[in-house]
Amino acid sequence: MERNKLARQIIDTCLEMTRLGLNQGTAGNVSVRYQDGMLITPTGIPYEKLTESHIVFIDGNGKHEEGKLPSSE
């Protein structure tokens, strides 16, 4: 699956978790395996404000995209 579609699914999952009262504010994270690493929600951005471009890729060595901060958890 392409990255933007996975990022959209991550955001939709975050919003559903909030709607169900499972998470609040910027607590927690959602991630999915992608290529040789994973896509994960960023730190400090409320789910309601997330866009596909906010989702962070972390490679198999733990390095993340420059200028983006992955979840601190």
PLY file of the C-alpha trace (Angstrom):
ply
format ascii 1.0
element vertex 73
property float x
property float y
property float z
element edge 72
property int vertex1
property int vertex2
end_header
0.00 0.00 0.00
1.26 3.48 -0.73
2.50 5.71 2.05
-0.23 8.38 1.90
-2.99 5.77 2.12
-1.34 4.18 5.17
-0.86 7.62 6.72
-4.56 8.36 6.18
-5.49 5.06 7.86
-3.25 5.94 10.82
-5.01 9.30 11.18
-8.46 7.73 10.85
-7.53 5.21 13.56
-6.34 8.02 15.85
-9.58 9.93 15.36
-11.66 6.82 16.03
-9.68 6.14 19.23
-10.43 9.69 20.38
-14.11 9.36 19.45
-14.33 6.17 21.53
-12.60 7.83 24.49
-9.57 5.54 24.28
-7.10 8.38 23.98
-6.95 12.11 24.68
-4.89 14.98 23.36
-1.41 13.95 22.30
-1.08 10.86 24.50
-0.29 7.50 22.92
0.63 6.67 19.35
-0.36 4.61 16.35
2.13 2.94 14.02
2.19 0.50 11.13
4.99 -1.45 9.45
6.06 0.09 6.16
8.87 -1.03 3.86
11.97 -1.60 6.03
10.64 0.38 9.00
7.41 1.91 10.19
5.13 4.92 9.96
4.21 6.46 13.31
2.30 9.42 14.66
4.43 12.44 15.59
4.96 13.78 19.07
3.01 16.80 20.28
0.40 17.15 17.53
-3.25 16.58 18.51
-4.91 13.92 16.39
-7.51 16.39 15.12
-4.74 18.46 13.49
-2.83 15.58 11.86
-2.33 15.45 8.11
-0.64 12.75 6.06
2.53 14.88 5.91
2.86 14.79 9.72
3.21 10.99 9.86
6.85 10.03 10.45
8.83 7.24 8.78
11.39 5.47 10.98
13.77 3.05 9.28
14.87 -0.31 10.64
17.84 1.35 12.37
15.64 3.77 14.29
16.49 6.84 12.17
13.56 9.14 11.41
12.92 11.73 8.75
14.73 15.00 9.24
12.51 17.75 10.60
9.91 15.35 12.00
9.71 14.01 15.55
8.18 10.57 16.05
6.11 9.70 19.09
8.17 10.02 22.25
6.86 6.71 23.57
0 1
1 2
2 3
3 4
4 5
5 6
6 7
7 8
8 9
9 10
10 11
11 12
12 13
13 14
14 15
15 16
16 17
17 18
18 19
19 20
20 21
21 22
22 23
23 24
24 25
25 26
26 27
27 28
28 29
29 30
30 31
31 32
32 33
33 34
34 35
35 36
36 37
37 38
38 39
39 40
40 41
41 42
42 43
43 44
44 45
45 46
46 47
47 48
48 49
49 50
50 51
51 52
52 53
53 54
54 55
55 56
56 57
57 58
58 59
59 60
60 61
61 62
62 63
63 64
64 65
65 66
66 67
67 68
68 69
69 70
70 71
71 72
